[in-house]
Amino acid sequence: MIRKSKIFSTLVLGIFLASSAGLALPEKASAEVPRLGGQDRYQTSVEVSKSGWDTSDYVVLASGENYPDALCAAPLAKEYSAPILLTTSKTLDQDTKNEIVRLKAKHVIEIGGTASISVDIENELRGMGLDPQRIGGQDRFETSVKVASKLKSPAGVVVTSAYGFADALSIAPVAASQNMPILLTAPGSLPDSVKNYIDGEKSSIKNSYVIGGTSVISDNVVSQVSPAAVRISGQNRFDTNVKVLDYFKGSIKFDNVYVVRADGPLGNEFADALSASALAAKTSSPLILTYNSVNIDTEKFLKENAKNGKVTAIGGTIAVPESIVSSLQDILNGKTPGISQSDYEFLTSALGKLKTIDTSSFNSAQKEILSKTVASIENYLANPSYDYKEDVSEIKALYNSLSSGEKNAFADAVTGSGISLSDIINIANKIGLKDI
């Protein structure tokens, strides 16, 4: 049961946490959300291929199980105007096989060694009348170099961590569209194979970029890439994604925006984004990284730079919820993402009641709490993308500074305004605050 002294804190927490979790955009019917997805990552790669290619002489084949070898595939796919299809390591996925046939492909470029794509798969491709070519090195670093060596006169180089996939996928469409290979590095030093490649291409390389912060790529690596290498990084993978898009926005076309999942409990949620990187590169389109929600900085960036674009989800609804796609599409259409009618009515009603509270007996802290709460709810109702986290922190700190008697008086004022205890309990239950 909610204690009297906790009524207002529960109401405040409830309103704001429910705003981000429970009051999310209502799910729309699947048909209303543009989506390229299948039952698994292999079917999704096929759907992406079908969206971008009627036929293709070349196909880039990559592992759908492990990301290191595959991260550098996008620039190569762009070089050969090819889609990226995925397979299991031991046997050729049947959906992938069917798509190769549909494309009337003649050549298959396999990325990685036999641990990534088996000899049996290579033999099966030959049995289909195809000409498979394997590009693989002794390790993930050398593989990235061998892939890079297939690009003609690279205009620049991109260096990313070999031990995470998100940063590489953020830059992949840009790197591909600008003829820049993606090279992999260890955190503390540049592998010899990568350094030798960069040294050998100095005559054509005009720009060099390091994607990721110092926790994944040290300053020592940056200095080894080039004295003038540009580091692009953010506080996390989603922030880095925004930073990459912002840096290269002059060369990105926002007519089509592809949304992918880039995080999760397994740490290997790379596959859909990998397939999409080739499609995005084809039209110089961006990949937007998400996980259950959209970074507020991502929303702001798209609002400013991607007006009237079309949002397409890559993968199923578990990977990219329809609410995320709908919300982003609203932003690109110049609309403020809405909330459900029932939730809007509740918040509006609560706001009106809070405004009727008589503050004549309140001290300054109590008045400020109420004032900040009212203002923040008003801001949220005007713009559901409003970042209220700082407001909540300030309100909670002020409320916790009150004595027990002052908290009880505040609770009396809240319930006296007409906000029922049942409403507060329902909010608490909704966001997991039972029995506080």
C-alpha positions in Angstrom: 0.0 0.0 0.0 1.2 3.5 -0.8 2.0 5.5 2.4 0.6 9.0 2.6 4.0 10.6 2.6 4.9 8.8 -0.6 1.8 9.9 -2.6 3.3 12.9 -4.3 6.7 11.3 -5.1 4.8 8.3 -6.6 2.6 10.6 -8.6 5.6 12.5 -9.9 7.6 9.4 -10.7 4.6 7.8 -12.2 3.8 10.7 -14.5 7.3 11.0 -15.9 8.3 7.3 -16.0 5.0 6.4 -17.6 5.6 9.2 -20.1 8.7 7.4 -21.3 7.5 3.8 -20.8 3.8 3.4 -20.5 2.7 6.4 -22.5 4.6 5.4 -25.6 3.2 5.9 -29.1 0.5 3.4 -29.7 1.5 0.5 -31.9 0.2 0.8 -35.4 -0.7 -2.1 -37.7 2.2 -3.7 -39.3 1.1 -2.7 -42.8 1.5 0.9 -41.9 5.2 0.7 -41.1 7.6 0.2 -44.0 9.8 -2.8 -43.0 12.3 -5.1 -44.5 12.4 -8.1 -42.3 12.0 -11.9 -42.2 11.7 -14.7 -39.7 15.4 -14.5 -39.0 18.6 -12.5 -40.0 19.0 -14.6 -43.1 15.5 -13.9 -44.4 16.0 -10.2 -43.5 19.1 -10.0 -45.6 17.2 -11.5 -48.5 14.4 -8.9 -48.1 16.9 -6.1 -48.0 18.5 -7.5 -51.2 15.1 -7.7 -52.9 14.4 -4.1 -52.0 17.6 -2.8 -53.6 18.5 -5.2 -56.4 16.6 -6.8 -59.3 19.7 -8.5 -60.6 23.4 -8.5 -59.6 26.4 -10.1 -61.1 28.1 -10.1 -57.7 26.9 -11.1 -54.2 28.9 -10.5 -51.0 28.4 -13.4 -48.6 29.1 -12.9 -45.0 28.7 -14.7 -41.7 25.4 -14.2 -39.9 26.9 -15.6 -36.7 30.0 -13.6 -36.1 30.6 -9.9 -36.9 34.4 -9.3 -37.1 35.0 -10.4 -40.7 31.8 -9.0 -41.9 32.2 -5.4 -40.6 34.4 -4.3 -43.5 32.0 -5.7 -46.2 30.0 -2.6 -47.0 32.6 -0.7 -49.1 33.4 -3.9 -51.0 29.7 -4.4 -51.7 29.5 -0.8 -53.0 32.5 -1.4 -55.2 30.8 -4.3 -56.9 27.2 -2.9 -56.8 26.3 -6.0 -54.8 24.0 -6.8 -51.9 25.3 -8.4 -48.7 23.7 -11.8 -48.0 24.2 -13.8 -44.8 24.7 -17.4 -44.2 25.4 -19.8 -41.3 29.0 -21.0 -41.1 28.6 -24.6 -42.1 25.8 -24.8 -44.6 24.4 -22.3 -47.2 21.2 -20.9 -45.9 18.3 -21.9 -48.2 16.7 -18.5 -48.4 20.1 -17.0 -49.2 20.7 -19.7 -51.9 17.3 -18.9 -53.5 18.1 -15.1 -53.5 21.5 -15.8 -55.2 19.5 -17.6 -57.9 16.9 -14.8 -58.2 19.7 -12.2 -58.6 21.2 -14.3 -61.5 24.5 -13.8 -59.8 27.7 -15.0 -61.4 30.2 -14.3 -58.7 30.1 -14.7 -54.9 32.7 -12.9 -52.7 33.0 -14.8 -49.4 34.2 -12.6 -46.5 36.3 -14.4 -43.9 38.1 -17.7 -43.5 36.7 -21.2 -43.4 35.6 -20.8 -39.8 33.2 -18.1 -41.0 32.1 -19.7 -44.3 33.0 -23.3 -44.7 34.6 -25.1 -47.6 31.3 -27.0 -48.0 29.5 -23.8 -48.7 32.2 -22.8 -51.2 31.8 -26.2 -53.0 28.0 -25.8 -53.0 28.4 -22.4 -54.7 30.6 -24.0 -57.4 28.0 -26.7 -57.9 25.5 -23.9 -58.7 27.7 -22.8 -61.5 29.0 -19.8 -59.6 32.5 -18.4 -59.2 33.2 -18.0 -55.5 36.1 -15.9 -54.3 37.2 -16.0 -50.7 38.7 -12.9 -49.0 40.2 -13.8 -45.6 43.3 -13.3 -43.6 45.0 -14.9 -40.6 42.9 -12.8 -38.3 40.2 -10.1 -38.3 42.7 -7.4 -38.9 44.3 -9.0 -41.9 40.9 -9.8 -43.3 39.9 -6.1 -43.2 43.2 -5.3 -45.0 42.6 -7.9 -47.7 39.1 -6.5 -48.3 40.5 -3.0 -48.4 43.0 -4.1 -51.1 40.1 -4.8 -53.4 39.0 -1.2 -53.5 40.5 0.9 -56.3 42.2 4.2 -55.3 40.6 4.7 -51.8 39.9 8.3 -51.0 40.4 7.8 -47.3 40.4 5.2 -44.6 38.2 4.5 -41.6 39.5 2.7 -38.5 37.1 1.1 -36.0 37.3 -1.3 -33.2 37.6 -5.0 -34.0 35.8 -5.9 -30.8 32.4 -4.3 -31.3 30.2 -3.8 -34.2 28.1 -0.6 -33.6 30.7 2.0 -34.5 31.6 0.2 -37.7 28.0 0.0 -38.8 27.4 3.7 -38.1 30.1 4.6 -40.5 29.6 1.8 -43.0 27.3 3.5 -45.5 29.3 6.7 -45.5 32.6 4.8 -45.9 31.1 2.7 -48.7 29.7 5.7 -50.6 33.0 7.6 -50.3 35.2 4.7 -51.3 36.9 4.4 -47.9 37.8 0.9 -46.6 36.9 0.0 -43.0 40.0 -1.2 -41.2 39.9 -2.9 -37.8 42.2 -2.3 -34.9 43.0 -3.4 -31.4 42.4 -0.9 -28.6 46.0 -0.1 -27.8 47.9 -0.3 -31.0 47.4 -0.5 -34.7 48.1 -4.0 -36.0 51.1 -4.2 -38.3 49.0 -5.5 -41.3 46.7 -2.4 -41.0 49.6 0.0 -40.5 51.4 -1.4 -43.6 48.3 -1.0 -45.7 47.8 2.6 -44.7 51.5 3.4 -45.3 51.2 1.8 -48.8 48.2 3.9 -49.7 49.4 7.3 -48.5 49.5 8.6 -52.0 45.8 8.3 -52.6 44.4 8.6 -49.1 43.3 12.1 -48.5 41.3 11.7 -45.2 41.4 9.3 -42.3 38.9 8.8 -39.5 38.8 6.9 -36.3 35.4 5.9 -35.1 34.9 5.4 -31.3 36.1 6.9 -28.0 39.3 6.3 -26.1 37.8 3.4 -24.2 37.8 1.3 -27.4 40.6 3.0 -29.5 43.5 4.8 -27.8 45.1 8.0 -28.8 48.2 6.0 -29.7 46.2 4.3 -32.4 44.9 7.6 -33.7 48.5 8.9 -34.0 49.5 5.7 -35.9 46.7 6.1 -38.4 47.7 9.6 -39.3 48.8 12.8 -37.6 45.7 14.4 -39.0 43.3 11.6 -38.3 39.8 12.8 -37.1 38.3 10.9 -34.2 34.5 10.8 -34.2 32.9 9.6 -31.0 30.1 10.0 -28.5 29.2 9.0 -25.0 27.8 5.7 -26.3 27.1 3.8 -29.5 23.9 5.8 -30.2 25.6 9.2 -29.5 28.5 8.1 -31.8 26.0 7.3 -34.5 24.6 10.8 -34.3 28.1 12.3 -34.3 29.0 10.3 -37.4 25.9 11.4 -39.2 26.4 15.0 -38.2 30.0 15.1 -39.4 29.2 13.6 -42.8 25.7 15.1 -43.2 26.8 17.1 -46.2 27.2 13.9 -48.2 24.3 12.0 -46.8 20.9 11.9 -48.5 18.1 11.7 -46.0 15.3 10.7 -48.5 15.5 7.2 -47.1 16.4 6.6 -43.4 17.0 3.0 -42.3 16.5 2.1 -38.7 18.3 -0.9 -37.2 18.8 -2.5 -33.8 22.3 -2.0 -32.4 22.2 -3.4 -28.9 20.8 -6.3 -26.9 21.4 -9.0 -24.3 23.6 -11.1 -26.6 25.9 -8.4 -27.8 25.8 -9.7 -31.4 22.8 -7.9 -32.7 24.7 -6.8 -35.8 23.3 -8.8 -38.6 20.3 -6.7 -39.8 22.4 -3.6 -39.8 25.2 -5.3 -41.8 22.7 -6.3 -44.5 21.2 -2.8 -44.5 24.6 -1.1 -44.8 24.9 -2.1 -48.4 21.5 -0.8 -49.3 22.1 2.4 -47.4 25.4 2.9 -49.2 23.7 2.4 -52.6 21.7 5.6 -52.0 24.0 7.4 -49.6 21.4 6.9 -46.9 22.0 6.9 -43.1 21.6 4.0 -40.7 20.0 5.0 -37.4 20.9 2.8 -34.5 18.3 2.1 -31.9 17.4 -0.2 -29.0 13.9 -0.2 -27.6 13.8 3.6 -27.8 15.3 6.4 -29.8 18.1 8.6 -28.4 16.8 12.1 -27.8 19.9 13.5 -29.7 19.0 11.2 -32.6 15.5 12.7 -32.7 16.8 16.2 -32.6 19.3 15.5 -35.4 16.7 14.0 -37.7 14.2 16.8 -37.0 16.8 19.3 -38.2 18.3 17.3 -41.1 15.9 14.7 -42.5 12.7 16.6 -43.1 10.2 14.7 -45.3 12.3 11.6 -45.5 11.0 8.0 -45.4 11.8 5.7 -42.5 12.2 2.0 -43.0 12.8 -0.6 -40.3 15.3 -3.3 -40.9 14.3 -6.6 -39.2 11.3 -7.8 -37.3 9.2 -5.9 -34.7 11.2 -7.4 -31.8 14.3 -5.8 -33.3 12.7 -2.5 -34.2 9.3 -1.9 -32.6 6.7 -0.3 -34.8 6.3 2.5 -32.3 9.9 3.6 -32.9 9.4 3.7 -36.7 6.1 5.6 -36.4 7.6 8.1 -34.0 10.6 8.8 -36.2 8.4 9.1 -39.3 6.4 11.7 -37.5 9.5 13.6 -36.7 10.6 13.5 -40.4 7.2 14.7 -41.4 7.5 17.7 -39.1 5.0 16.4 -36.6 5.4 16.1 -32.8 5.1 12.4 -31.9 1.8 12.0 -30.1 0.6 9.9 -27.1 -2.5 7.9 -26.8 -5.7 9.7 -26.3 -6.4 8.2 -22.9 -3.0 9.0 -21.6 -3.2 12.5 -23.0 -6.6 13.0 -21.2 -5.1 11.7 -17.9 -2.1 14.0 -18.0 -4.2 17.0 -19.0 -6.7 16.3 -16.2 -3.9 15.8 -13.6 -2.3 19.0 -14.8 -5.5 21.0 -14.4 -6.0 19.6 -10.9 -2.5 20.4 -9.8 -3.0 24.0 -10.9 -6.0 24.3 -8.6 -3.9 23.6 -5.5 -4.0 26.4 -2.9 -0.3 27.2 -2.2 -0.9 29.9 0.4 0.2 27.6 3.2 3.2 26.2 1.2 6.8 27.1 2.0 9.1 28.1 -0.8 10.3 24.5 -1.5 6.8 23.2 -1.7 5.8 26.0 -4.1 8.9 25.3 -6.3 8.1 21.6 -6.4 4.6 22.2 -7.6 5.7 24.9 -10.1 8.4 22.7 -11.6 6.0 19.7 -11.9 3.4 21.8 -13.6 5.9 23.3 -16.0 7.5 20.0 -16.9 4.1 18.3 -17.6 3.2 21.2 -19.8 6.4 20.9 -21.7 5.9 17.2 -22.2 2.3 17.6 -23.4 3.5 20.2 -25.9 6.3 18.0 -27.1 6.5 14.3 -26.1 10.1 14.3 -27.1 10.9 16.8 -24.3 13.7 15.5 -22.1 12.3 15.8 -18.6 15.0 13.8 -16.8 16.7 16.9 -15.3 13.3 18.1 -14.2 12.5 14.9 -12.4 15.9 14.9 -10.6 15.3 18.5 -9.4 11.8 17.7 -8.3 12.8 14.6 -6.4 15.7 16.4 -4.7 13.4 19.2 -3.5 10.7 16.7 -2.4 13.3 14.7 -0.4 14.4 17.9 1.4 11.0 18.2 3.0 10.2 17.1 6.5 7.7 14.3 7.0 5.1 16.8 8.0 5.7 18.9 4.9 5.4 15.8 2.8 2.1 14.8 4.4 0.8 18.3 3.9 1.8 18.1 0.2 0.1 14.7 -0.1 -3.1 16.2 1.4 -2.9 19.0 -1.2 -2.5 16.6 -4.1 -5.4 14.3 -3.2 -7.4 17.4 -2.2 -7.0 18.7 -5.7 -9.0 15.7 -7.0 -6.2 13.4 -8.1 -7.5 10.2 -6.7 -5.5 7.7 -4.7 -6.6 5.0 -7.2 -5.1 7.0 -10.0 -1.8 7.2 -8.1 -1.9 3.4 -7.3 -2.6 2.6 -10.9 0.4 4.6 -12.0 2.6 3.0 -9.4 1.5 -0.5 -10.5 2.0 0.4 -14.1 5.7 1.3 -13.6 6.5 -1.4 -11.0 6.3 0.8 -7.9 4.0 -1.5 -5.9 4.2 -1.4 -2.1 6.7 1.5 -1.9 
